[in-house]
Amino acid sequence: MEIIVHYPKDKHGLNILCKQVAIQHGEFVYSYLNKLDLSTEQKIAIIEGIEDMLK
């Protein structure tokens, strides 16, 4: 299988791509957490743990 990827050619396009990737990743994490059988407090603790790791 051959996959062709067209990257943005300028800084503005790259910034848009980065924002879209971040949005998709955030939506995935949100969806995954919603499927878990955890309390709201536990889900918040997970999100806060992720935030702390990113600082």
Secondary structure in CASP SS format (residue, H / E / C, confidence):
PFRMAT SS
TARGET T0000
AUTHOR 0000-0000-0000
METHOD secondary structure of the structure
MODEL  1
M C 1.00
E C 1.00
I C 1.00
I C 1.00
V C 1.00
H C 1.00
Y C 1.00
P C 1.00
K C 1.00
D C 1.00
K H 1.00
H H 1.00
G H 1.00
L H 1.00
N H 1.00
I H 1.00
L H 1.00
C H 1.00
K H 1.00
Q H 1.00
V H 1.00
A H 1.00
I H 1.00
Q H 1.00
H H 1.00
G H 1.00
E H 1.00
F H 1.00
V H 1.00
Y H 1.00
S H 1.00
Y H 1.00
L H 1.00
N H 1.00
K H 1.00
L C 1.00
D C 1.00
L C 1.00
S C 1.00
T H 1.00
E H 1.00
Q H 1.00
K H 1.00
I H 1.00
A H 1.00
I H 1.00
I H 1.00
E H 1.00
G H 1.00
I H 1.00
E H 1.00
D H 1.00
M H 1.00
L H 1.00
K C 1.00
END
